[in-house]
Amino acid sequence: MMSDDEARVDWDAAAEAVYDDVVALRRAIHAEPEIGLDCPATSAKIKAALAGLPLVIREGPSTTGFVAILRGGAAEANAGQRRTVLLRGDMDALPITEQTGLPFASTIDERMHACGHDMHTAMLVGAAKTLAARQETIAGTIVFMFQPGEEGYGGARLMMDDGLLADPKPDAAFALHITPNAPSGLLIGRAGPIMGSADTLNARIVGRGGHAAQPHEARDPIPAACEIVTALQVFVARQVPVTDPAVLSITKFQAGTAENVVPDEATLLGSLRALSEATRAKCHAGFKQIVEHVAAAHGCTGEAWIEDRFPPTINDPRGTALQQTVATEVFGERAWFTLPQPMTGAEDFAYVLGAIPGAFAFIGAAPEGSDFLANAPLHSTRMMLDEGAMARGVAFHCATALRFLERGFD
């Protein structure tokens, strides 16, 4: 149960008080998207929105991300531990051209906030404003993490390497991610793995070229590469447990230059997703073994290498339980949905959760009147979102942070 103090706060009303500012910031960021680790204009917009608040800003050399630290002025409740909680919002966009027709659509070709990071950032700024107004009543510290480079650049890991989450080190960490494929305002999560790992698979099969009319005098790498692709699917189906699954997709096969030439080599490119480090490691080893040995069976040489991208995003059960408690007690029993199975997309908040216990959740943002299951999904050039969901997101951030500061994971 939540405390009397927590229950007395009307978080919906508190969020509505900053809602217009949140919408304006979201639209300003959406119109001028930035990609990767270097998002100076977005960072400047965020800092301008935070100006005048009692926050300590800390930055690092690796990215344009930063943390804003709010130190509460209240004495520790019941002489207990003074806790620190982290809330994250990511700020980077995707390299695609927007086709929504919105009046605040991207003004830059081949850049679009198609994953909702503009809303994540705006919600976090709204939470910072709302909580800063209550600074003297807060017993503990809140770290607002504004992170670039989530879309494949490992921005969270780099910010951690820069020491931005070390002083003070959070005792818990939480993040929200919008989705256009759920009812607006619905909070969605699950304990344990919620998102998969993401690694890039590379293979080079080297044979000996020759004439297509005399393949016996060559060492054709194409049949070897074809057999490798098939063997990898059999590996997943027969050696990876269905209770701890993986997805291994070969998405590019390149070989040859002419119809009458056996090429010297073939290359493969693919993606690996897993929901645990154990299965991830098993697939890494299996990929290398299959590439090398199948190639050798064809008289070729197989080279395999893997680009480690993101680990699986694994929620601490205590963190998800806290999120569910906040959602249902503050917003009602129907405000929370437990995801029945993980998603195999990846999220670099996984790095944070690997070092700090906490949880990652989704918030629905399907436009009013839409069929949320049929809406254009994340990363679509046509993705549309209900800005009204941001008020719920601001309120949820605030209630989650204060509940943890008061009671921890209890």
C-alpha positions in Angstrom: 0.0 0.0 0.0 1.1 3.6 -0.6 1.6 6.0 2.3 -1.0 8.6 3.3 1.2 11.4 2.0 1.5 9.7 -1.4 -2.2 9.0 -1.6 -3.0 12.7 -0.8 -1.1 14.0 -3.8 -3.3 14.4 -6.9 -0.7 13.4 -9.4 -3.1 13.8 -12.4 -3.7 17.4 -11.4 0.0 18.1 -10.8 0.8 16.7 -14.3 -1.9 18.8 -15.9 -0.3 21.9 -14.4 2.8 21.4 -16.5 1.1 19.8 -19.5 1.1 22.7 -21.9 4.8 23.2 -21.3 5.4 19.5 -21.9 3.5 19.5 -25.2 5.3 22.6 -26.4 8.7 21.1 -25.6 7.8 17.8 -27.3 6.8 19.6 -30.5 9.9 21.8 -30.5 12.1 18.7 -30.2 10.1 16.7 -32.7 10.5 19.5 -35.4 14.3 19.5 -35.1 15.4 15.9 -34.5 19.0 14.9 -33.9 20.7 11.5 -34.3 23.2 9.6 -32.3 25.4 10.8 -29.4 25.7 14.4 -30.5 22.3 16.1 -29.9 23.3 19.7 -28.9 20.2 21.5 -30.0 18.0 19.0 -28.1 20.1 19.3 -25.0 19.9 23.1 -25.2 16.1 22.9 -25.4 15.9 20.7 -22.4 18.3 22.9 -20.3 16.3 26.0 -21.2 13.1 24.2 -20.0 14.9 23.3 -16.7 16.3 26.8 -16.2 15.6 28.2 -12.8 14.9 24.9 -11.1 17.0 23.8 -8.1 18.9 21.2 -10.1 22.6 20.4 -10.3 23.6 19.6 -14.0 26.4 17.2 -14.6 27.8 16.4 -18.1 30.5 14.0 -19.5 32.9 14.1 -22.4 31.4 11.2 -24.5 28.0 12.5 -25.3 25.7 15.6 -25.2 23.7 13.8 -22.5 23.5 15.0 -19.0 22.0 14.3 -15.6 20.0 16.9 -13.6 20.1 16.2 -9.8 17.4 17.2 -7.4 18.3 17.0 -3.7 15.2 16.9 -1.5 15.1 19.2 1.5 13.1 17.0 3.9 14.6 14.9 6.7 14.8 11.2 6.1 11.5 9.5 7.0 11.7 7.5 10.2 15.4 8.1 10.4 15.8 5.7 7.5 18.3 5.6 4.7 18.4 8.6 2.4 17.8 7.0 -1.0 18.5 8.1 -4.6 16.3 7.2 -7.6 17.0 7.6 -11.3 14.5 8.4 -14.0 15.6 8.3 -17.6 14.4 9.9 -20.8 16.2 9.4 -24.2 16.4 12.2 -26.7 17.7 10.9 -30.1 15.8 10.3 -33.3 16.0 7.9 -36.3 17.5 8.3 -39.8 14.1 8.2 -41.6 11.9 10.8 -43.4 8.7 11.6 -41.6 5.4 11.1 -43.5 2.8 12.1 -40.8 1.8 15.5 -42.1 1.8 16.9 -38.6 2.1 20.7 -38.3 5.2 20.2 -36.2 6.7 17.4 -38.3 10.4 17.1 -38.8 11.9 20.0 -40.7 15.0 17.9 -41.5 15.1 15.2 -44.2 15.9 11.7 -43.1 15.5 12.5 -39.5 12.3 11.7 -37.5 11.3 11.1 -33.9 9.7 7.8 -34.9 10.4 6.1 -31.5 8.8 8.6 -29.2 12.0 9.9 -27.6 10.7 13.4 -28.0 7.8 12.5 -25.7 10.1 10.6 -23.3 12.2 13.7 -22.9 9.3 16.0 -22.5 7.7 13.8 -19.9 10.9 13.7 -17.9 11.2 17.5 -18.0 7.6 17.7 -16.8 8.4 15.4 -13.9 11.5 17.4 -13.0 9.4 20.6 -12.9 6.6 18.9 -10.8 9.0 17.4 -8.3 11.2 20.5 -8.1 8.2 22.4 -6.9 8.0 19.9 -4.0 11.7 19.9 -3.2 11.3 20.8 0.5 9.0 17.8 1.1 11.3 15.2 -0.7 13.5 13.0 1.5 16.1 11.8 -0.9 17.7 12.5 -4.3 16.3 12.2 -7.8 18.5 11.9 -10.8 17.0 12.8 -14.1 19.0 11.2 -16.9 18.7 12.8 -20.3 20.3 10.4 -22.7 21.3 10.6 -26.4 22.3 7.7 -28.5 19.8 5.1 -27.6 19.1 4.1 -31.2 22.1 1.8 -31.6 24.9 4.0 -30.1 25.0 2.8 -26.5 24.5 6.2 -25.1 23.5 4.9 -21.6 26.7 2.9 -21.4 28.8 5.9 -22.4 27.1 8.1 -19.8 27.8 5.4 -17.2 31.5 5.2 -18.3 31.7 9.0 -17.9 30.7 8.5 -14.2 27.4 10.4 -14.5 25.6 7.7 -12.5 28.3 7.3 -9.9 27.8 10.4 -7.7 25.3 10.0 -6.3 24.8 6.4 -7.3 21.1 5.6 -7.6 19.6 2.8 -5.5 16.9 2.3 -8.2 16.3 3.2 -11.8 13.1 3.5 -13.9 12.3 4.4 -17.5 9.2 4.7 -19.6 8.8 4.1 -23.3 5.7 5.0 -25.3 4.0 2.7 -27.7 1.3 3.6 -30.4 0.0 0.0 -30.2 -1.6 0.2 -26.7 -4.5 2.3 -25.4 -3.4 5.8 -24.4 -2.2 6.0 -20.8 -2.1 2.3 -20.2 1.0 1.3 -18.3 2.6 -2.0 -19.3 5.4 -4.1 -17.8 6.6 -7.4 -16.6 9.1 -8.8 -14.2 12.3 -10.4 -15.5 13.3 -10.0 -19.2 11.1 -7.5 -21.0 13.4 -6.7 -24.1 16.0 -8.8 -25.8 19.6 -8.4 -26.5 20.8 -7.3 -29.9 24.0 -8.4 -31.6 25.2 -8.1 -35.2 26.5 -11.3 -36.8 29.1 -11.3 -39.5 30.6 -14.2 -41.5 33.0 -14.4 -44.4 33.4 -17.7 -46.3 36.5 -17.8 -48.4 36.9 -20.4 -51.2 38.7 -20.4 -54.5 37.1 -18.8 -57.5 36.8 -20.4 -61.0 34.7 -21.0 -64.0 31.0 -21.8 -63.4 31.2 -24.6 -66.0 34.0 -26.3 -64.0 33.0 -25.9 -60.3 34.9 -29.0 -59.4 38.2 -27.1 -60.0 37.1 -24.3 -57.7 36.0 -24.2 -54.0 32.6 -22.6 -54.3 31.7 -20.6 -51.1 28.1 -20.2 -52.1 26.8 -23.7 -51.2 28.8 -23.5 -48.0 27.2 -20.2 -47.1 23.8 -21.5 -48.0 24.3 -24.5 -45.7 25.5 -22.2 -42.9 22.3 -20.2 -43.1 20.2 -23.4 -42.9 22.4 -24.9 -40.1 22.0 -21.8 -38.0 18.2 -22.2 -38.1 18.5 -25.8 -37.1 20.8 -24.8 -34.3 18.2 -22.4 -32.8 15.4 -24.9 -33.3 17.3 -27.9 -31.7 19.8 -26.5 -29.3 18.2 -23.3 -27.8 15.5 -24.1 -25.3 12.0 -22.9 -26.1 11.7 -21.6 -22.5 14.7 -19.3 -23.0 14.5 -18.5 -26.7 16.5 -16.7 -29.3 15.9 -15.2 -32.7 18.7 -15.5 -35.3 18.1 -13.9 -38.6 20.5 -13.8 -41.6 19.4 -10.6 -43.4 22.1 -10.1 -46.0 23.8 -12.7 -48.3 26.4 -11.3 -50.8 28.5 -13.2 -53.3 29.5 -13.2 -56.9 29.8 -10.7 -59.8 28.8 -12.6 -62.9 26.7 -15.6 -64.0 29.7 -17.6 -65.3 32.1 -17.0 -62.4 32.4 -19.0 -59.2 33.3 -16.2 -56.7 36.2 -16.3 -54.2 34.1 -15.5 -51.2 30.6 -15.0 -49.8 29.6 -12.8 -46.8 26.7 -13.0 -44.4 25.2 -10.4 -42.2 22.6 -11.0 -39.5 21.0 -10.2 -36.2 20.8 -12.2 -33.0 18.3 -11.5 -30.2 18.1 -13.4 -26.9 16.3 -13.0 -23.6 19.1 -14.1 -21.3 22.9 -13.9 -21.1 23.1 -17.7 -21.0 21.3 -18.1 -24.3 23.1 -15.2 -25.8 26.5 -16.8 -25.0 25.3 -20.1 -26.3 24.3 -18.6 -29.6 27.6 -16.7 -29.9 29.5 -19.9 -29.6 27.2 -21.8 -31.9 27.4 -19.2 -34.6 31.2 -19.3 -34.7 31.3 -23.0 -34.6 28.9 -23.5 -37.5 30.5 -20.9 -39.7 34.0 -22.4 -39.3 33.1 -26.1 -39.4 30.5 -26.0 -42.2 32.9 -23.9 -44.3 35.7 -26.4 -43.7 33.5 -29.3 -44.7 33.2 -27.6 -48.2 36.9 -27.0 -48.4 36.5 -23.3 -47.6 37.6 -21.2 -44.7 35.0 -19.6 -42.4 35.5 -16.4 -40.4 32.9 -15.4 -37.9 32.8 -12.3 -35.7 30.1 -10.7 -33.6 29.5 -7.1 -32.8 28.1 -7.0 -29.2 25.3 -4.3 -29.2 22.9 -4.4 -26.2 22.4 -6.9 -23.5 18.8 -8.1 -22.6 16.7 -5.7 -20.6 15.9 -7.5 -17.4 13.5 -5.9 -14.8 14.1 -6.5 -11.2 10.8 -8.1 -9.9 10.8 -5.6 -7.0 10.9 -2.7 -9.5 8.1 -4.0 -11.6 6.0 -4.7 -8.5 6.6 -1.1 -7.4 5.5 0.2 -10.8 2.4 -1.9 -10.7 1.5 -0.8 -7.2 1.9 2.9 -8.3 -0.1 2.4 -11.4 -3.1 0.7 -9.8 -3.2 2.7 -6.5 -2.8 6.1 -8.2 -4.6 5.6 -11.5 -6.9 2.6 -10.9 -6.8 -1.1 -11.3 -7.2 -0.9 -15.1 -4.2 1.4 -15.5 -1.8 -1.6 -15.5 -1.3 -4.5 -17.9 1.2 -7.3 -17.3 2.9 -8.2 -20.6 2.6 -12.0 -21.0 5.9 -12.4 -22.8 9.0 -10.3 -23.5 9.6 -8.4 -26.7 12.6 -9.1 -28.8 13.4 -5.5 -29.6 16.4 -4.1 -27.7 16.8 -1.1 -25.4 20.1 0.3 -24.0 18.5 1.1 -20.7 19.6 -2.6 -20.2 23.0 -1.2 -19.3 21.5 0.8 -16.5 19.5 -2.1 -15.2 22.6 -4.3 -15.3 24.2 -2.0 -12.7 21.2 -0.6 -10.8 18.0 -2.5 -9.8 14.8 -1.1 -11.3 12.4 -1.6 -14.1 11.5 -0.5 -17.6 7.8 -0.1 -18.7 5.8 1.0 -21.6 3.0 3.5 -21.7 0.3 3.4 -24.4 -0.1 6.4 -26.7 -2.6 5.3 -29.4 -4.4 8.3 -30.9 -7.9 8.8 -29.8 -10.4 6.7 -31.8 -7.7 4.6 -33.5 -7.4 0.9 -33.6 -4.3 0.6 -31.5 -3.4 -2.8 -32.8 -3.5 -1.5 -36.4 -1.6 1.7 -35.8 1.7 2.4 -37.5 4.3 1.0 -35.1 7.4 2.4 -33.6 10.1 3.2 -36.2 7.4 3.8 -38.9 7.6 7.0 -41.0 3.8 7.3 -40.3 3.8 6.8 -36.5 1.3 9.0 -34.7 0.9 9.4 -30.9 -1.6 10.8 -28.5 0.1 13.7 -26.7 -2.4 13.3 -23.8 -0.5 10.2 -22.7 2.3 12.5 -21.6 0.3 13.7 -18.6 -0.1 10.2 -17.3 3.7 9.6 -17.9 4.6 12.7 -15.9 2.4 11.7 -13.1 3.7 8.1 -13.1 7.3 9.3 -13.0 6.6 11.5 -10.0 4.6 8.9 -8.1 7.2 6.2 -8.8 10.1 8.3 -7.7 8.6 9.5 -4.4 7.3 6.0 -3.5 10.7 4.6 -3.9 12.4 7.4 -1.9 10.0 6.9 1.0 9.8 3.1 1.1 12.4 1.6 -1.2 11.3 -1.7 -2.8 9.2 -2.6 0.2 
